Amino acid sequence: MLKINLSDLDYIEISQPSSPDLRENVQNILRNSTKYSAAVTSLDNGTGVYEIVLKGKLKKSNIV
């Protein structure tokens, strides 16, 4: 399992939309979390555009 460097969280914000890097980094964060939740904060039924807030706690043993 890959360890999480806290600067990886910054990388998520600058990743290209729909990029494999973005998907991989989000999956890595979820794998390295002890618990997490998500909330849909907005949804446009006409366009399908949505916004989700992800909240969690990283495993201390996996933080670099």
N, CA and C atoms as an extended XYZ file, in Angstrom:
192
Properties=species:S:1:pos:R:3:atomname:S:1:resname:S:1:resid:I:1 pbc="F F F"
N         0.843       -1.187        0.000 N   MET     1
C         0.000        0.000        0.000 CA  MET     1
C         0.884        1.245        0.000 C   MET     1
N         0.541        2.198       -0.859 N   LEU     2
C         1.296        3.430       -0.938 CA  LEU     2
C         1.024        4.299        0.279 C   LEU     2
N         2.071        4.980        0.713 N   LYS     3
C         1.893        5.932        1.806 CA  LYS     3
C         1.433        7.263        1.232 C   LYS     3
N         0.818        8.056        2.066 N   ILE     4
C         0.300        9.371        1.655 CA  ILE     4
C         1.261       10.449        2.139 C   ILE     4
N         1.677       11.281        1.215 N   ASN     5
C         2.408       12.479        1.573 CA  ASN     5
C         1.351       13.580        1.600 C   ASN     5
N         1.314       14.364        2.639 N   LEU     6
C         0.260       15.372        2.758 CA  LEU     6
C         0.230       16.346        1.583 C   LEU     6
N         1.349       16.496        0.883 N   SER     7
C         1.348       17.364       -0.302 CA  SER     7
C         0.538       16.741       -1.437 C   SER     7
N         0.254       15.412       -1.357 N   ASP     8
C        -0.606       14.767       -2.361 CA  ASP     8
C        -1.998       15.389       -2.359 C   ASP     8
N        -2.431       15.878       -1.223 N   LEU     9
C        -3.748       16.519       -1.149 CA  LEU     9
C        -3.774       17.784       -2.000 C   LEU     9
N        -2.675       18.518       -2.021 N   ASP    10
C        -2.587       19.705       -2.881 CA  ASP    10
C        -2.619       19.303       -4.351 C   ASP    10
N        -1.999       18.169       -4.674 N   TYR    11
C        -1.935       17.710       -6.058 CA  TYR    11
C        -3.329       17.413       -6.602 C   TYR    11
N        -4.207       16.939       -5.765 N   ILE    12
C        -5.572       16.648       -6.207 CA  ILE    12
C        -6.231       17.907       -6.761 C   ILE    12
N        -6.012       19.033       -6.127 N   GLU    13
C        -6.647       20.272       -6.576 CA  GLU    13
C        -6.140       20.754       -7.915 C   GLU    13
N        -4.876       20.429       -8.256 N   ILE    14
C        -4.326       20.915       -9.518 CA  ILE    14
C        -4.340       19.848      -10.614 C   ILE    14
N        -4.848       18.666      -10.311 N   SER    15
C        -4.936       17.605      -11.319 CA  SER    15
C        -5.921       18.003      -12.410 C   SER    15
N        -5.638       17.552      -13.606 N   GLN    16
C        -6.540       17.799      -14.725 CA  GLN    16
C        -7.872       17.088      -14.479 C   GLN    16
N        -8.982       17.715      -14.832 N   PRO    17
C       -10.280       17.056      -14.676 CA  PRO    17
C       -10.313       15.717      -15.419 C   PRO    17
N       -10.913       14.727      -14.793 N   SER    18
C       -11.097       13.392      -15.372 CA  SER    18
C        -9.794       12.671      -15.711 C   SER    18
N        -8.687       13.085      -15.116 N   SER    19
C        -7.400       12.462      -15.421 CA  SER    19
C        -7.211       11.172      -14.615 C   SER    19
N        -6.437       10.233      -15.151 N   PRO    20
C        -6.106        9.022      -14.396 CA  PRO    20
C        -5.376        9.344      -13.090 C   PRO    20
N        -4.560       10.404      -13.093 N   ASP    21
C        -3.845       10.808      -11.872 CA  ASP    21
C        -4.811       11.220      -10.772 C   ASP    21
N        -5.844       11.954      -11.135 N   LEU    22
C        -6.839       12.379      -10.152 CA  LEU    22
C        -7.535       11.167       -9.560 C   LEU    22
N        -7.975       10.259      -10.404 N   ARG    23
C        -8.657        9.047       -9.939 CA  ARG    23
C        -7.748        8.236       -9.015 C   ARG    23
N        -6.484        8.074       -9.418 N   GLU    24
C        -5.539        7.289       -8.622 CA  GLU    24
C        -5.282        7.924       -7.257 C   GLU    24
N        -5.126        9.250       -7.227 N   ASN    25
C        -4.860        9.930       -5.964 CA  ASN    25
C        -6.057        9.868       -5.021 C   ASN    25
N        -7.257       10.021       -5.538 N   VAL    26
C        -8.452        9.929       -4.687 CA  VAL    26
C        -8.591        8.498       -4.148 C   VAL    26
N        -8.381        7.502       -4.992 N   GLN    27
C        -8.458        6.113       -4.545 CA  GLN    27
C        -7.398        5.822       -3.485 C   GLN    27
N        -6.195        6.355       -3.672 N   ASN    28
C        -5.118        6.156       -2.704 CA  ASN    28
C        -5.478        6.772       -1.351 C   ASN    28
N        -6.077        7.938       -1.372 N   ILE    29
C        -6.485        8.583       -0.125 CA  ILE    29
C        -7.550        7.736        0.579 C   ILE    29
N        -8.515        7.236       -0.171 N   LEU    30
C        -9.559        6.402        0.438 CA  LEU    30
C        -8.972        5.121        1.027 C   LEU    30
N        -8.037        4.492        0.306 N   ARG    31
C        -7.400        3.259        0.809 CA  ARG    31
C        -6.602        3.509        2.079 C   ARG    31
N        -6.078        4.721        2.224 N   ASN    32
C        -5.235        5.049        3.367 CA  ASN    32
C        -5.993        5.789        4.462 C   ASN    32
N        -7.298        5.695        4.442 N   SER    33
C        -8.126        6.358        5.452 CA  SER    33
C        -8.761        5.333        6.374 C   SER    33
N        -8.874        5.702        7.649 N   THR    34
C        -9.532        4.817        8.604 CA  THR    34
C       -11.039        4.936        8.486 C   THR    34
N       -11.500        6.113        8.129 N   LYS    35
C       -12.927        6.303        7.889 CA  LYS    35
C       -13.084        7.513        6.988 C   LYS    35
N       -14.183        7.528        6.252 N   TYR    36
C       -14.447        8.641        5.358 CA  TYR    36
C       -15.936        8.700        5.063 C   TYR    36
N       -16.362        9.868        4.602 N   SER    37
C       -17.755       10.047        4.199 CA  SER    37
C       -17.780       11.068        3.069 C   SER    37
N       -18.891       11.088        2.365 N   ALA    38
C       -19.049       12.035        1.267 CA  ALA    38
C       -20.434       12.643        1.343 C   ALA    38
N       -20.527       13.895        0.920 N   ALA    39
C       -21.816       14.582        0.879 CA  ALA    39
C       -21.927       15.311       -0.447 C   ALA    39
N       -23.057       15.147       -1.109 N   VAL    40
C       -23.317       15.888       -2.337 CA  VAL    40
C       -23.757       17.289       -1.923 C   VAL    40
N       -22.988       18.292       -2.345 N   THR    41
C       -23.304       19.663       -1.946 CA  THR    41
C       -24.110       20.400       -3.007 C   THR    41
N       -24.014       19.934       -4.257 N   SER    42
C       -24.860       20.524       -5.297 CA  SER    42
C       -25.005       19.540       -6.447 C   SER    42
N       -26.135       19.658       -7.145 N   LEU    43
C       -26.425       18.803       -8.285 CA  LEU    43
C       -27.316       19.561       -9.247 C   LEU    43
N       -26.883       19.668      -10.485 N   ASP    44
C       -27.687       20.304      -11.524 CA  ASP    44
C       -28.320       19.183      -12.341 C   ASP    44
N       -29.614       18.978      -12.153 N   ASN    45
C       -30.308       17.900      -12.859 CA  ASN    45
C       -30.293       18.082      -14.372 C   ASN    45
N       -30.212       19.307      -14.827 N   GLY    46
C       -30.219       19.563      -16.265 CA  GLY    46
C       -28.917       19.180      -16.946 C   GLY    46
N       -27.798       19.481      -16.293 N   THR    47
C       -26.494       19.225      -16.919 CA  THR    47
C       -25.794       17.984      -16.356 C   THR    47
N       -26.223       17.540      -15.167 N   GLY    48
C       -25.556       16.409      -14.528 CA  GLY    48
C       -24.309       16.808      -13.758 C   GLY    48
N       -24.037       18.103      -13.679 N   VAL    49
C       -22.857       18.589      -12.956 CA  VAL    49
C       -23.131       18.475      -11.457 C   VAL    49
N       -22.164       17.928      -10.729 N   TYR    50
C       -22.326       17.755       -9.288 CA  TYR    50
C       -21.072       18.192       -8.547 C   TYR    50
N       -21.238       18.397       -7.255 N   GLU    51
C       -20.111       18.712       -6.378 CA  GLU    51
C       -20.237       17.833       -5.149 C   GLU    51
N       -19.120       17.218       -4.780 N   ILE    52
C       -19.083       16.330       -3.617 CA  ILE    52
C       -17.980       16.785       -2.685 C   ILE    52
N       -18.268       16.785       -1.389 N   VAL    53
C       -17.255       17.043       -0.379 CA  VAL    53
C       -16.899       15.704        0.249 C   VAL    53
N       -15.601       15.384        0.240 N   LEU    54
C       -15.096       14.155        0.831 CA  LEU    54
C       -14.396       14.499        2.134 C   LEU    54
N       -14.753       13.800        3.198 N   LYS    55
C       -14.193       14.079        4.518 CA  LYS    55
C       -13.720       12.763        5.111 C   LYS    55
N       -12.524       12.743        5.687 N   GLY    56
C       -12.035       11.503        6.263 CA  GLY    56
C       -10.867       11.705        7.211 C   GLY    56
N       -10.353       10.572        7.663 N   LYS    57
C        -9.207       10.579        8.562 CA  LYS    57
C        -8.178        9.585        8.036 C   LYS    57
N        -6.966       10.093        7.753 N   LEU    58
C        -5.905        9.241        7.242 CA  LEU    58
C        -5.337        8.362        8.355 C   LEU    58
N        -4.932        7.143        7.987 N   LYS    59
C        -4.245        6.260        8.923 CA  LYS    59
C        -2.894        6.874        9.246 C   LYS    59
N        -2.585        7.034       10.517 N   LYS    60
C        -1.313        7.660       10.897 CA  LYS    60
C        -0.107        6.876       10.404 C   LYS    60
N        -0.237        5.559       10.348 N   SER    61
C         0.888        4.726        9.917 CA  SER    61
C         1.206        4.887        8.440 C   SER    61
N         0.300        5.470        7.663 N   ASN    62
C         0.505        5.629        6.235 CA  ASN    62
C         0.793        7.059        5.806 C   ASN    62
N         1.005        7.945        6.759 N   ILE    63
C         1.320        9.341        6.429 CA  ILE    63
C         2.830        9.538        6.455 C   ILE    63
N         3.352       10.121        5.372 N   VAL    64
C         4.791       10.386        5.285 CA  VAL    64
C         5.039       11.817        5.702 C   VAL    64
